[in-house]
Amino acid sequence: MKKRKLGLALSLVLAAGTLLGACGSSDKEGKSGKEGKDQFTVAMVTDVGGVDDKSFNQSAWEGLQEFGKENGMEKGTNGYDYLQSSSDSDYSTNLNTLVRKKFDLVIGIGFLMADAVKEIADQRKDSQFAIVDSVVDAPNVASINFKEQEGSFLVGVVAGLTTKTNKIGFLGGVQMPLIEKFESGFRAGVKSVNPDATVDVQYAGAFDKADVGQQIASKMFSSNVDVIFHASGATGNGAFKEAKDRKTKEPNKDFWIIGVDKDQADEGKVEVNGEQKSVTLTSMVKRVDVAVKDLATKTKAGNFPGGEVIEYGLDKDGVGIAPTQDNLSEDVLKAVKEWKDKIINGEVKVPATPDEFAKFDAGK
């Protein structure tokens, strides 16, 4: 009898051990998380301008799409994706959602997202993040920045040499240090080649208000401004509309818009007297697409630059003028090349703030 009880007890112990072993194995596999995935995944969160803003967010998304294409990835949870923010209250939620979906790299697009990236990165220390256009001091965050003032200087050279009225406009989104880099560099470029020209600086107070952008552009054009550089995201779409409307009514007058972040030649297309024209003089391209793609490539290879600040300027082709140059003369392009070389060689230090611009001397 005792032998039967002992055998039964031993069988129960072995069975329990087998069950516990199986449970332990299952639990270990379930917790493998990102290490258990077959493929690297990456996603981004847009700011309020949206992924089709024809500017900053769109450029970032195009870079992510190119990365996905080169690596045989598909849009979605198992490849690359994005979440769009309707307001700043969506930033933290969207970032957290992508972390919960186990994306290996989560990128916040735009300086407006800096606080949200910092918040979620502190909560999710095992996840990898990036912020574009700001600096977040955290070991699990890579910060991507640009020398916008250098590219803006070059389109300032273009504007200064192209204007016929010596009245030029600058349309900014929100007035803050980042956008003041665009303004300061642009004004320095104009001053360097045309000290007689004046630059009317106006800020819309938003990056997603096309109607406000159109109102500001209308006032500028009415005051005889013939070139406007916008650094205002989707707000600049209104400036393009105003320029196209006026060009249609007065085909012999100049209503130029200088685009921003990506080549915005298409945004300026308009039919004038049965002929296809463009009111886009040029664009200050900011290669967000290249930066995002570079970061994703490094992270996929196991070289995530956490805690580092990566800056792209003229020397790294991170900024510059757009490849579409149909409306630029050979003399203007030659001048752009000369000033670009001076900046890269250190002969000219481009101002990045209004105070630096006030002391700027192109000869030093």
HUVENGI-V845846 format. One line per field, one symbol per residue. ss: DSSP state (2 for helix, 1 for strand, 0 for the rest). psi: psi as a letter, one per 30 degrees, with the letter a starting at -180 (. if undefined). burial: I if it has 24 or more other C-alpha atoms within 12 Angstrom, else O. Layout:
BEGIN
ss->???
psi->???
burial->???
END
This chain:
BEGIN
ss->0222222222222222222222222222220022220000011110000000000222222222222222000010000111100002222222222222000011111022222222222220000111110000000011111102222222222222220000111111000022222222222222222000011111100000022222222222220000111110222222222222222220000001111110000222111100111101111111022222222222220000000011110222001110000000022222222222222200000000022222000000
psi->eeeeeeeeeeeeeeeeeeeeeeeeeeeeefgfbeffkfkkkkllklafflfhggbeeeeeeeeeeeeeefghllkafgclllkkkflfffeeeeeeeeefghkekkkkjkffgeeeeeeeeeeifflkllkkglkjjkfgkkkkllieeeeeeefeeeeefekffgjklkjlckjleeffeeeeeeeeeeeefiffkkjjkkkfglghieeeeeeeeeeeefggkfkkkkigbfefeeeeeeeeeeeeeifflkikkjlleljheefgkkkjhgkklkgjeakjkjieeeeeeeeeeeeegghkhkfljkkkaefghflallfjgegkleeeeeeeeeeeeeeefgfkjkkfleeeefgkjff.
burial->OOOOOOOOOOOOOOOOOOOOOOOOOOOOOOOOOIOOOOOIIIIIIIIIIIIOIIIIIIIIIIIIIIIIOOOOOOOOIOIIIIIIIOOIOOIIIIIIIIIOIIIIIIIIIIIIIIIIIIOIIOOIOOIIIIIIIIIIIIIIIIIIIIIIIIIIIIIIIIIIIIIOIIIIIIIIIIIOOIIIIIIIIIIIIIIIIIOOIIIIIIIIIIIIIIOIIIIIIIOIIOOIIIIIIIIIIIIIIIIIIIIIIIIIOOOOIIIIIIIIIIIIIIIIIIOOOOOOIIIIIIIIIIIIIIIIIIIIIOIIOOOIIIOIIIIIIIOOIIIIIIOIIOIIOOOIIOIIOOIIOOIOOOOIIIIIIIOOIOOIOIOO
END
